[in-house]
Structure formats: C-alpha cells, structure tokens
Amino acid sequence: MVSKTTRKSNLNFTYKKHESLNEQICFYCGHFGDVADHVPPLAWIQFYPDYPRMLIRACHQCNAHLGCKTLPTLISRVDYLIKRYRKKYWKILISPDWDDEEINELKGSLKTYVSISRIQHEVAHERIEFLMERKKQLLQDVNTSYD
Ligand SMILES: [Zn+2]
C-alpha cells in the first residue's frame, strides 16, 4: 500500500516549476519569499485534474493565508489575498498619513507608536498595490492569450 505522504510527493512531481521560483520575491505580494505554493493546492488536486499545475514562489504569510483553500487558479488566489489583506490591514490602511515633520513634533511613546504605524501603513499599502498589479497583469495575460 502506498502511504499518503508518498502519494503526495509523487503528485508533487506533476507540478511544473513556475519562473517565479527563480526569484526570492513572493509572486503574490512582492515580499521576501522562500516557500513554494502549489496551484491548485495538493489537497484538492483530484478535483481539478485538467487545471495547470504550478509551483509558485510565495512568502510565508501569503502561503499561510492561502493554505488549503479551494482556489485552483492564480487569479482566484490573488483575488483572495487582496480581500484577505484589506480585511487584515483595514485599521492600518485608514490611519492618517503622517509626514516626518509631524512625527518629529511628537514625543515619547506616541512618537514611537506613530512611527511604527507609518511603517505598517506603507508595508500594507505596498503589499496590496503589488497584488493589484499582479491581478492586472494576470488579466492581461488571459486577454492576450485569446487574441
Ligand atoms: Zn506574499
């Protein structure tokens, strides 16, 4: 009898390495990435026999959010992450945008809090912007493949 682990690692070979694996940045959000995301997820592969199987470079956070969700395509995964990060970062994203001068007028723990908030705001904004660009690019690729 073939163990579940052996079956999974045999299936792993049917996934094609995507070009994003040659880089160290997450295909989805642009942060440092050092894990491979299975598209469609290994756990659901039997339900998507005709879908292209790809290994995509991802960061730990995107990979953890995607987990074993039944999202079989790149565009469905990107869409999910956009919604997920918007929900996760909503408080940070609506926080006011302080400039250096304003922050320098602050003192003590408030100054520290606002400085950290500004960095979190930038990181969250960059991550979502990157995902939006990725979505745009994927949609263009789909459109050009039908030209
Ligand atoms: Zn990521």
Backbone and ligand atoms as CSV (ligand in chain L), in Angstrom:
chain,resi,resn,atom,element,x,y,z
A,1,MET,N,N,0.836,-1.207,0.000
A,1,MET,CA,C,0.000,0.000,0.000
A,1,MET,C,C,0.872,1.259,0.000
A,2,VAL,N,N,0.487,2.231,-0.788
A,2,VAL,CA,C,1.233,3.496,-0.885
A,2,VAL,C,C,0.746,4.449,0.202
A,3,SER,N,N,1.691,4.965,0.981
A,3,SER,CA,C,1.296,5.870,2.065
A,3,SER,C,C,0.818,7.206,1.502
A,4,LYS,N,N,0.091,7.938,2.343
A,4,LYS,CA,C,-0.437,9.242,1.943
A,4,LYS,C,C,0.708,10.198,1.577
A,5,THR,N,N,1.801,10.134,2.353
A,5,THR,CA,C,2.948,11.008,2.115
A,5,THR,C,C,3.595,10.692,0.767
A,6,THR,N,N,3.761,9.403,0.463
A,6,THR,CA,C,4.367,9.010,-0.812
A,6,THR,C,C,3.490,9.460,-1.975
A,7,ARG,N,N,2.181,9.258,-1.834
A,7,ARG,CA,C,1.260,9.687,-2.875
A,7,ARG,C,C,1.375,11.192,-3.120
A,8,LYS,N,N,1.474,11.953,-2.014
A,8,LYS,CA,C,1.605,13.410,-2.136
A,8,LYS,C,C,2.907,13.796,-2.816
A,9,SER,N,N,4.035,13.147,-2.431
A,9,SER,CA,C,5.310,13.535,-3.030
A,9,SER,C,C,5.369,13.094,-4.492
A,10,ASN,N,N,4.682,12.001,-4.859
A,10,ASN,CA,C,4.609,11.621,-6.274
A,10,ASN,C,C,3.821,12.658,-7.063
A,11,LEU,N,N,2.748,13.141,-6.463
A,11,LEU,CA,C,1.937,14.174,-7.108
A,11,LEU,C,C,2.735,15.459,-7.297
A,12,ASN,N,N,3.605,15.734,-6.327
A,12,ASN,CA,C,4.440,16.925,-6.356
A,12,ASN,C,C,5.204,17.041,-7.678
A,13,PHE,N,N,5.622,15.909,-8.232
A,13,PHE,CA,C,6.389,15.922,-9.485
A,13,PHE,C,C,5.539,16.335,-10.677
A,14,THR,N,N,4.232,16.284,-10.537
A,14,THR,CA,C,3.377,16.677,-11.650
A,14,THR,C,C,3.198,18.202,-11.711
A,15,TYR,N,N,3.720,18.898,-10.708
A,15,TYR,CA,C,3.647,20.368,-10.702
A,15,TYR,C,C,4.837,20.943,-11.462
A,16,LYS,N,N,4.537,21.849,-12.380
A,16,LYS,CA,C,5.582,22.488,-13.170
A,16,LYS,C,C,6.150,23.685,-12.408
A,17,LYS,N,N,7.475,23.818,-12.411
A,17,LYS,CA,C,8.097,24.944,-11.708
A,17,LYS,C,C,7.859,26.235,-12.489
A,18,HIS,N,N,7.207,27.174,-11.837
A,18,HIS,CA,C,6.929,28.485,-12.451
A,18,HIS,C,C,8.202,29.334,-12.413
A,19,GLU,N,N,8.365,30.244,-13.372
A,19,GLU,CA,C,9.561,31.100,-13.433
A,19,GLU,C,C,9.783,31.915,-12.148
A,20,SER,N,N,8.696,32.168,-11.405
A,20,SER,CA,C,8.825,32.944,-10.159
A,20,SER,C,C,9.717,32.238,-9.134
A,21,LEU,N,N,9.903,30.928,-9.285
A,21,LEU,CA,C,10.753,30.186,-8.336
A,21,LEU,C,C,12.224,30.582,-8.448
A,22,ASN,N,N,12.588,31.211,-9.581
A,22,ASN,CA,C,13.980,31.648,-9.762
A,22,ASN,C,C,14.285,32.906,-8.965
A,23,GLU,N,N,13.259,33.540,-8.428
A,23,GLU,CA,C,13.472,34.774,-7.675
A,23,GLU,C,C,13.164,34.562,-6.201
A,24,GLN,N,N,13.561,35.533,-5.403
A,24,GLN,CA,C,13.357,35.426,-3.955
A,24,GLN,C,C,12.189,36.284,-3.479
A,25,ILE,N,N,11.354,36.727,-4.429
A,25,ILE,CA,C,10.211,37.535,-4.002
A,25,ILE,C,C,8.902,36.789,-4.253
A,26,CYS,N,N,7.972,37.038,-3.359
A,26,CYS,CA,C,6.665,36.397,-3.431
A,26,CYS,C,C,5.947,36.829,-4.718
A,27,PHE,N,N,5.502,35.883,-5.498
A,27,PHE,CA,C,4.777,36.162,-6.743
A,27,PHE,C,C,3.536,36.998,-6.460
A,28,TYR,N,N,2.915,36.785,-5.309
A,28,TYR,CA,C,1.656,37.449,-4.985
A,28,TYR,C,C,1.842,38.877,-4.456
A,29,CYS,N,N,2.667,39.017,-3.391
A,29,CYS,CA,C,2.717,40.317,-2.693
A,29,CYS,C,C,4.031,41.063,-2.837
A,30,GLY,N,N,5.068,40.439,-3.374
A,30,GLY,CA,C,6.331,41.129,-3.592
A,30,GLY,C,C,7.278,41.145,-2.402
A,31,HIS,N,N,6.873,40.566,-1.284
A,31,HIS,CA,C,7.779,40.488,-0.129
A,31,HIS,C,C,8.755,39.332,-0.322
A,32,PHE,N,N,9.717,39.210,0.609
A,32,PHE,CA,C,10.666,38.111,0.511
A,32,PHE,C,C,9.909,36.785,0.542
A,33,GLY,N,N,10.218,35.925,-0.416
A,33,GLY,CA,C,9.525,34.637,-0.480
A,33,GLY,C,C,10.506,33.483,-0.530
A,34,ASP,N,N,10.284,32.496,0.311
A,34,ASP,CA,C,11.171,31.327,0.280
A,34,ASP,C,C,10.408,30.003,0.392
A,35,VAL,N,N,9.122,30.045,0.061
A,35,VAL,CA,C,8.357,28.793,0.027
A,35,VAL,C,C,7.694,28.654,-1.353
A,36,ALA,N,N,7.265,27.428,-1.656
A,36,ALA,CA,C,6.592,27.175,-2.934
A,36,ALA,C,C,5.116,26.897,-2.673
A,37,ASP,N,N,4.281,27.621,-3.399
A,37,ASP,CA,C,2.835,27.463,-3.277
A,37,ASP,C,C,2.352,26.537,-4.403
A,38,HIS,N,N,1.572,25.521,-4.046
A,38,HIS,CA,C,1.014,24.600,-5.036
A,38,HIS,C,C,-0.297,25.157,-5.592
A,39,VAL,N,N,-0.347,25.305,-6.896
A,39,VAL,CA,C,-1.555,25.801,-7.569
A,39,VAL,C,C,-1.990,24.766,-8.607
A,40,PRO,N,N,-3.148,24.154,-8.483
A,40,PRO,CA,C,-4.082,24.137,-7.354
A,40,PRO,C,C,-3.461,23.433,-6.140
A,41,PRO,N,N,-4.010,23.655,-4.949
A,41,PRO,CA,C,-3.440,23.043,-3.744
A,41,PRO,C,C,-3.408,21.513,-3.842
A,42,LEU,N,N,-2.334,20.939,-3.329
A,42,LEU,CA,C,-2.173,19.473,-3.339
A,42,LEU,C,C,-3.395,18.746,-2.772
A,43,ALA,N,N,-3.951,19.294,-1.689
A,43,ALA,CA,C,-5.061,18.631,-1.002
A,43,ALA,C,C,-6.312,18.497,-1.889
A,44,TRP,N,N,-6.423,19.358,-2.916
A,44,TRP,CA,C,-7.638,19.377,-3.740
A,44,TRP,C,C,-7.387,18.963,-5.183
A,45,ILE,N,N,-6.184,18.488,-5.467
A,45,ILE,CA,C,-5.786,18.258,-6.854
A,45,ILE,C,C,-6.699,17.283,-7.599
A,46,GLN,N,N,-7.237,16.297,-6.918
A,46,GLN,CA,C,-8.099,15.322,-7.608
A,46,GLN,C,C,-9.387,15.950,-8.139
A,47,PHE,N,N,-9.760,17.123,-7.575
A,47,PHE,CA,C,-10.973,17.813,-8.042
A,47,PHE,C,C,-10.701,18.736,-9.234
A,48,TYR,N,N,-9.424,18.933,-9.527
A,48,TYR,CA,C,-9.043,19.817,-10.641
A,48,TYR,C,C,-8.064,19.113,-11.577
A,49,PRO,N,N,-8.447,17.984,-12.151
A,49,PRO,CA,C,-7.499,17.205,-12.951
A,49,PRO,C,C,-7.006,17.921,-14.211
A,50,ASP,N,N,-7.801,18.843,-14.751
A,50,ASP,CA,C,-7.414,19.487,-16.009
A,50,ASP,C,C,-6.798,20.869,-15.833
A,51,TYR,N,N,-6.618,21.278,-14.582
A,51,TYR,CA,C,-6.037,22.602,-14.341
A,51,TYR,C,C,-4.514,22.535,-14.448
A,52,PRO,N,N,-3.877,23.615,-14.954
A,52,PRO,CA,C,-2.413,23.623,-14.980
A,52,PRO,C,C,-1.864,23.560,-13.552
A,53,ARG,N,N,-0.865,22.710,-13.344
A,53,ARG,CA,C,-0.263,22.570,-12.010
A,53,ARG,C,C,1.041,23.332,-11.974
A,54,MET,N,N,1.133,24.248,-11.027
A,54,MET,CA,C,2.318,25.108,-10.946
A,54,MET,C,C,2.817,25.242,-9.514
A,55,LEU,N,N,4.142,25.369,-9.412
A,55,LEU,CA,C,4.754,25.727,-8.124
A,55,LEU,C,C,5.143,27.185,-8.235
A,56,ILE,N,N,4.608,27.998,-7.328
A,56,ILE,CA,C,4.778,29.449,-7.380
A,56,ILE,C,C,5.575,29.916,-6.170
A,57,ARG,N,N,6.497,30.863,-6.385
A,57,ARG,CA,C,7.255,31.434,-5.254
A,57,ARG,C,C,6.303,32.256,-4.388
A,58,ALA,N,N,6.333,32.021,-3.085
A,58,ALA,CA,C,5.455,32.759,-2.161
A,58,ALA,C,C,6.191,33.082,-0.865
A,59,CYS,N,N,5.659,34.034,-0.122
A,59,CYS,CA,C,6.180,34.326,1.216
A,59,CYS,C,C,5.394,33.454,2.205
A,60,HIS,N,N,5.884,33.373,3.424
A,60,HIS,CA,C,5.210,32.540,4.423
A,60,HIS,C,C,3.791,33.032,4.691
A,61,GLN,N,N,3.627,34.372,4.710
A,61,GLN,CA,C,2.320,34.923,5.047
A,61,GLN,C,C,1.260,34.610,3.983
A,62,CYS,N,N,1.603,34.836,2.719
A,62,CYS,CA,C,0.641,34.524,1.652
A,62,CYS,C,C,0.362,33.029,1.639
A,63,ASN,N,N,1.416,32.233,1.768
A,63,ASN,CA,C,1.259,30.781,1.744
A,63,ASN,C,C,0.357,30.314,2.881
A,64,ALA,N,N,0.535,30.903,4.054
A,64,ALA,CA,C,-0.285,30.523,5.205
A,64,ALA,C,C,-1.741,30.954,5.002
A,65,HIS,N,N,-1.958,32.150,4.453
A,65,HIS,CA,C,-3.331,32.616,4.208
A,65,HIS,C,C,-4.027,31.742,3.169
A,66,LEU,N,N,-3.285,31.339,2.142
A,66,LEU,CA,C,-3.886,30.518,1.088
A,66,LEU,C,C,-4.136,29.101,1.584
A,67,GLY,N,N,-3.197,28.588,2.379
A,67,GLY,CA,C,-3.332,27.261,2.970
A,67,GLY,C,C,-3.889,26.236,1.995
A,68,CYS,N,N,-4.929,25.549,2.396
A,68,CYS,CA,C,-5.555,24.531,1.533
A,68,CYS,C,C,-6.878,25.037,0.980
A,69,LYS,N,N,-7.021,26.356,0.842
A,69,LYS,CA,C,-8.267,26.907,0.302
A,69,LYS,C,C,-8.500,26.372,-1.113
A,70,THR,N,N,-9.750,26.152,-1.460
A,70,THR,CA,C,-10.060,25.605,-2.782
A,70,THR,C,C,-10.020,26.711,-3.836
A,71,LEU,N,N,-8.819,27.235,-4.046
A,71,LEU,CA,C,-8.604,28.288,-5.042
A,71,LEU,C,C,-7.664,27.697,-6.103
A,72,PRO,N,N,-8.222,27.221,-7.226
A,72,PRO,CA,C,-7.416,26.438,-8.159
A,72,PRO,C,C,-6.582,27.217,-9.166
A,73,THR,N,N,-6.818,28.556,-9.268
A,73,THR,CA,C,-6.083,29.324,-10.281
A,73,THR,C,C,-5.318,30.476,-9.633
A,74,LEU,N,N,-4.343,31.006,-10.360
A,74,LEU,CA,C,-3.559,32.143,-9.855
A,74,LEU,C,C,-4.454,33.342,-9.588
A,75,ILE,N,N,-5.361,33.634,-10.520
A,75,ILE,CA,C,-6.217,34.810,-10.366
A,75,ILE,C,C,-7.140,34.656,-9.157
A,76,SER,N,N,-7.652,33.466,-8.903
A,76,SER,CA,C,-8.520,33.277,-7.731
A,76,SER,C,C,-7.709,33.429,-6.432
A,77,ARG,N,N,-6.448,33.042,-6.459
A,77,ARG,CA,C,-5.588,33.158,-5.280
A,77,ARG,C,C,-5.227,34.629,-5.029
A,78,VAL,N,N,-4.914,35.349,-6.111
A,78,VAL,CA,C,-4.594,36.774,-5.988
A,78,VAL,C,C,-5.816,37.540,-5.457
A,79,ASP,N,N,-6.977,37.243,-6.021
A,79,ASP,CA,C,-8.211,37.891,-5.568
A,79,ASP,C,C,-8.470,37.635,-4.087
A,80,TYR,N,N,-8.295,36.414,-3.678
A,80,TYR,CA,C,-8.498,36.063,-2.269
A,80,TYR,C,C,-7.542,36.854,-1.369
A,81,LEU,N,N,-6.264,36.921,-1.770
A,81,LEU,CA,C,-5.270,37.628,-0.944
A,81,LEU,C,C,-5.558,39.124,-0.843
A,82,ILE,N,N,-6.037,39.724,-1.936
A,82,ILE,CA,C,-6.390,41.150,-1.901
A,82,ILE,C,C,-7.471,41.369,-0.837
A,83,LYS,N,N,-8.506,40.554,-0.875
A,83,LYS,CA,C,-9.594,40.681,0.108
A,83,LYS,C,C,-9.088,40.402,1.524
A,84,ARG,N,N,-8.265,39.387,1.651
A,84,ARG,CA,C,-7.741,38.964,2.958
A,84,ARG,C,C,-6.892,40.067,3.594
A,85,TYR,N,N,-5.981,40.650,2.784
A,85,TYR,CA,C,-5.100,41.687,3.322
A,85,TYR,C,C,-5.852,42.995,3.592
A,86,ARG,N,N,-6.846,43.296,2.757
A,86,ARG,CA,C,-7.647,44.512,3.015
A,86,ARG,C,C,-8.381,44.392,4.344
A,87,LYS,N,N,-8.885,43.198,4.614
A,87,LYS,CA,C,-9.599,42.951,5.865
A,87,LYS,C,C,-8.622,42.982,7.041
A,88,LYS,N,N,-7.477,42.349,6.845
A,88,LYS,CA,C,-6.485,42.260,7.909
A,88,LYS,C,C,-5.909,43.636,8.271
A,89,TYR,N,N,-5.654,44.454,7.252
A,89,TYR,CA,C,-4.974,45.736,7.462
A,89,TYR,C,C,-5.905,46.933,7.462
A,90,TRP,N,N,-7.206,46.758,7.551
A,90,TRP,CA,C,-8.101,47.901,7.340
A,90,TRP,C,C,-7.820,49.044,8.302
A,91,LYS,N,N,-7.537,48.732,9.566
A,91,LYS,CA,C,-7.278,49.804,10.541
A,91,LYS,C,C,-6.012,50.571,10.183
A,92,ILE,N,N,-5.000,49.839,9.771
A,92,ILE,CA,C,-3.724,50.461,9.394
A,92,ILE,C,C,-3.911,51.311,8.138
A,93,LEU,N,N,-4.715,50.786,7.183
A,93,LEU,CA,C,-4.892,51.489,5.908
A,93,LEU,C,C,-5.686,52.790,6.046
A,94,ILE,N,N,-6.567,52.861,7.039
A,94,ILE,CA,C,-7.332,54.111,7.198
A,94,ILE,C,C,-6.640,55.091,8.149
A,95,SER,N,N,-5.515,54.673,8.730
A,95,SER,CA,C,-4.814,55.580,9.658
A,95,SER,C,C,-4.235,56.765,8.876
A,96,PRO,N,N,-4.157,57.934,9.532
A,96,PRO,CA,C,-3.671,59.118,8.816
A,96,PRO,C,C,-2.214,58.952,8.374
A,97,ASP,N,N,-1.879,59.624,7.292
A,97,ASP,CA,C,-0.535,59.548,6.737
A,97,ASP,C,C,0.316,60.688,7.321
A,98,TRP,N,N,1.147,60.395,8.311
A,98,TRP,CA,C,1.960,61.410,8.964
A,98,TRP,C,C,3.229,61.660,8.160
A,99,ASP,N,N,3.669,62.946,8.125
A,99,ASP,CA,C,4.964,63.194,7.496
A,99,ASP,C,C,6.043,63.352,8.577
A,100,ASP,N,N,7.305,63.399,8.154
A,100,ASP,CA,C,8.440,63.450,9.095
A,100,ASP,C,C,8.336,64.620,10.077
A,101,GLU,N,N,7.947,65.767,9.547
A,101,GLU,CA,C,7.849,66.972,10.376
A,101,GLU,C,C,6.836,66.784,11.515
A,102,GLU,N,N,5.687,66.240,11.153
A,102,GLU,CA,C,4.639,65.998,12.162
A,102,GLU,C,C,5.108,64.991,13.215
A,103,ILE,N,N,5.779,63.946,12.767
A,103,ILE,CA,C,6.262,62.913,13.691
A,103,ILE,C,C,7.335,63.498,14.620
A,104,ASN,N,N,8.198,64.353,14.093
A,104,ASN,CA,C,9.260,64.956,14.911
A,104,ASN,C,C,8.728,65.876,16.009
A,105,GLU,N,N,7.504,66.368,15.825
A,105,GLU,CA,C,6.896,67.205,16.865
A,105,GLU,C,C,6.368,66.374,18.033
A,106,LEU,N,N,6.222,65.075,17.810
A,106,LEU,CA,C,5.705,64.185,18.861
A,106,LEU,C,C,6.832,63.760,19.797
A,107,LYS,N,N,6.437,63.251,20.969
A,107,LYS,CA,C,7.433,62.804,21.949
A,107,LYS,C,C,7.059,61.435,22.523
A,108,GLY,N,N,8.060,60.737,23.037
A,108,GLY,CA,C,7.867,59.506,23.800
A,108,GLY,C,C,7.172,58.376,23.055
A,109,SER,N,N,6.281,57.698,23.800
A,109,SER,CA,C,5.637,56.502,23.243
A,109,SER,C,C,4.687,56.832,22.089
A,110,LEU,N,N,4.107,58.048,22.079
A,110,LEU,CA,C,3.233,58.430,20.969
A,110,LEU,C,C,4.045,58.517,19.676
A,111,LYS,N,N,5.261,59.104,19.783
A,111,LYS,CA,C,6.134,59.213,18.623
A,111,LYS,C,C,6.492,57.815,18.095
A,112,THR,N,N,6.823,56.902,19.011
A,112,THR,CA,C,7.160,55.523,18.633
A,112,THR,C,C,5.959,54.862,17.958
A,113,TYR,N,N,4.786,55.009,18.573
A,113,TYR,CA,C,3.555,54.402,18.045
A,113,TYR,C,C,3.251,54.905,16.631
A,114,VAL,N,N,3.320,56.214,16.440
A,114,VAL,CA,C,3.003,56.802,15.131
A,114,VAL,C,C,4.047,56.390,14.092
A,115,SER,N,N,5.338,56.336,14.513
A,115,SER,CA,C,6.405,55.923,13.589
A,115,SER,C,C,6.191,54.486,13.117
A,116,ILE,N,N,5.866,53.607,14.039
A,116,ILE,CA,C,5.622,52.197,13.694
A,116,ILE,C,C,4.374,52.082,12.814
A,117,SER,N,N,3.330,52.840,13.168
A,117,SER,CA,C,2.096,52.825,12.370
A,117,SER,C,C,2.362,53.242,10.928
A,118,ARG,N,N,3.232,54.256,10.761
A,118,ARG,CA,C,3.523,54.729,9.407
A,118,ARG,C,C,4.211,53.631,8.590
A,119,ILE,N,N,5.147,52.912,9.211
A,119,ILE,CA,C,5.837,51.813,8.518
A,119,ILE,C,C,4.833,50.709,8.159
A,120,GLN,N,N,3.973,50.357,9.126
A,120,GLN,CA,C,2.955,49.321,8.875
A,120,GLN,C,C,2.027,49.736,7.733
A,121,HIS,N,N,1.667,51.021,7.725
A,121,HIS,CA,C,0.805,51.564,6.676
A,121,HIS,C,C,1.468,51.389,5.310
A,122,GLU,N,N,2.755,51.755,5.220
A,122,GLU,CA,C,3.481,51.649,3.949
A,122,GLU,C,C,3.589,50.195,3.492
A,123,VAL,N,N,3.911,49.311,4.433
A,123,VAL,CA,C,4.082,47.886,4.099
A,123,VAL,C,C,2.759,47.293,3.605
A,124,ALA,N,N,1.673,47.584,4.319
A,124,ALA,CA,C,0.355,47.062,3.943
A,124,ALA,C,C,-0.056,47.606,2.578
A,125,HIS,N,N,0.169,48.910,2.376
A,125,HIS,CA,C,-0.182,49.552,1.123
A,125,HIS,C,C,0.606,48.942,-0.049
A,126,GLU,N,N,1.920,48.774,0.151
A,126,GLU,CA,C,2.777,48.195,-0.893
A,126,GLU,C,C,2.328,46.782,-1.256
A,127,ARG,N,N,2.013,46.002,-0.220
A,127,ARG,CA,C,1.618,44.604,-0.435
A,127,ARG,C,C,0.332,44.538,-1.279
A,128,ILE,N,N,-0.642,45.359,-0.941
A,128,ILE,CA,C,-1.915,45.347,-1.669
A,128,ILE,C,C,-1.738,45.903,-3.085
A,129,GLU,N,N,-0.908,46.951,-3.217
A,129,GLU,CA,C,-0.630,47.513,-4.547
A,129,GLU,C,C,0.013,46.462,-5.455
A,130,PHE,N,N,0.964,45.718,-4.885
A,130,PHE,CA,C,1.649,44.680,-5.657
A,130,PHE,C,C,0.637,43.627,-6.129
A,131,LEU,N,N,-0.246,43.229,-5.228
A,131,LEU,CA,C,-1.283,42.244,-5.571
A,131,LEU,C,C,-2.207,42.777,-6.676
A,132,MET,N,N,-2.550,44.064,-6.592
A,132,MET,CA,C,-3.425,44.671,-7.601
A,132,MET,C,C,-2.732,44.683,-8.980
A,133,GLU,N,N,-1.425,44.995,-8.978
A,133,GLU,CA,C,-0.657,44.974,-10.226
A,133,GLU,C,C,-0.600,43.558,-10.788
A,134,ARG,N,N,-0.410,42.585,-9.909
A,134,ARG,CA,C,-0.351,41.183,-10.318
A,134,ARG,C,C,-1.673,40.760,-10.940
A,135,LYS,N,N,-2.761,41.195,-10.330
A,135,LYS,CA,C,-4.090,40.868,-10.862
A,135,LYS,C,C,-4.254,41.447,-12.277
A,136,LYS,N,N,-3.847,42.723,-12.412
A,136,LYS,CA,C,-3.941,43.391,-13.703
A,136,LYS,C,C,-3.143,42.619,-14.758
A,137,GLN,N,N,-1.934,42.238,-14.384
A,137,GLN,CA,C,-1.051,41.501,-15.297
A,137,GLN,C,C,-1.655,40.136,-15.686
A,138,LEU,N,N,-2.204,39.428,-14.709
A,138,LEU,CA,C,-2.814,38.123,-14.994
A,138,LEU,C,C,-4.012,38.269,-15.923
A,139,LEU,N,N,-4.804,39.313,-15.717
A,139,LEU,CA,C,-5.959,39.553,-16.581
A,139,LEU,C,C,-5.510,39.891,-18.005
A,140,GLN,N,N,-4.421,40.671,-18.127
A,140,GLN,CA,C,-3.866,40.996,-19.456
A,140,GLN,C,C,-3.379,39.732,-20.158
A,141,ASP,N,N,-2.695,38.861,-19.396
A,141,ASP,CA,C,-2.192,37.602,-19.972
A,141,ASP,C,C,-3.331,36.753,-20.503
A,142,VAL,N,N,-4.438,36.694,-19.751
A,142,VAL,CA,C,-5.609,35.916,-20.182
A,142,VAL,C,C,-6.167,36.522,-21.467
A,143,ASN,N,N,-6.282,37.869,-21.491
A,143,ASN,CA,C,-6.826,38.533,-22.672
A,143,ASN,C,C,-5.946,38.358,-23.900
A,144,THR,N,N,-4.617,38.469,-23.741
A,144,THR,CA,C,-3.735,38.350,-24.899
A,144,THR,C,C,-3.672,36.908,-25.410
A,145,SER,N,N,-3.894,35.924,-24.508
A,145,SER,CA,C,-3.845,34.528,-24.967
A,145,SER,C,C,-5.062,34.181,-25.821
A,146,TYR,N,N,-6.097,35.043,-25.802
A,146,TYR,CA,C,-7.272,34.795,-26.643
A,146,TYR,C,C,-7.265,35.658,-27.910
A,147,ASP,N,N,-6.212,36.493,-28.061
A,147,ASP,CA,C,-6.154,37.365,-29.255
A,147,ASP,C,C,-5.861,36.565,-30.524
L,1,ZN,ZN,ZN,3.396,37.139,-0.201
